[in-house]
């Protein structure tokens, strides 16, 4: 009986692994070739990446890093416009109890998303015209004590008028109670709130990463399951003044910020009309190692 039970357990595990394998095979192929071809031009500021075969898979470390860098660049480009509005900013983190990674998507759809919407609607109603918008990011980490659990949480950067601190100021305990009611939780969730003194550094906290680097390698069960669970989940969300001043910046699905247009295979022509020679690199085997090699060299 014990052997039969063990066999059934192994069979269920093998079935799940096969399901993972089938779903992740295409992503594995794309990940394996991600960034294997890069094209640069020379500029006065140094080499500039103008083309690459990034895989754009949600949990690819290289693409995740590119996305975070591009969002941070957009934040700095939007800063001069936001500065003209003379607003104040709050950094808010909303957490929940740990969730089994196999049920993460169900929790996001049925609990986290509705609760965050209800929380922000209540907050906006309380502040009225003193509320001006938010920049929100989703982050998740693997728990230390139970490797098959996940710890999802939300980071907000909220824009408010200066009068908020005199007329509608909320204590940390009020944010905590509002989040608890929004979650319909029977426990006290951890909430962090602070006023922002340095706007230029604050977006870095909100936009830094979705996963900690260690989570990519911590457990071969956890990461593939996580990748499947968050497929299609929105990582960054904008509202109010953030949506207005971020949306005027082009969103490049190729993860490359470029002011150049195709001219021919060997040159790019910038908006100024000047041509720039393209240098193409490819990840190739050289001896016993792999490295980037200049094509045509």
Secondary structure, 3 states (H helix, E strand, C coil): CHHHHHHHHHHHHHHHHHHHHHHHHHHHHHHHHCCCEEEEEEECCEEEEEEECCCCCCCCHHHHHHHHHHHHHHHHHHHHHHHCCCCEEEEEEEECCCEEHHHHHHHHHHHHHHHHHHHHHHHHHHHHHHEEEEEEEEEEEECCCCCCEEEEEEEEEEEECCCHHHHHCCCHHHHHHHHHHHHCCCCCCCEEEEECCCHHHHHHHHHCCCCCHHHHCCCHHHHHHHHHHCCCCCCEEEEEHHHHHHCCCCCCCCCCCCCEEECCCCEEEECCCCEEECEEEEEEEECCEEEEEECCC
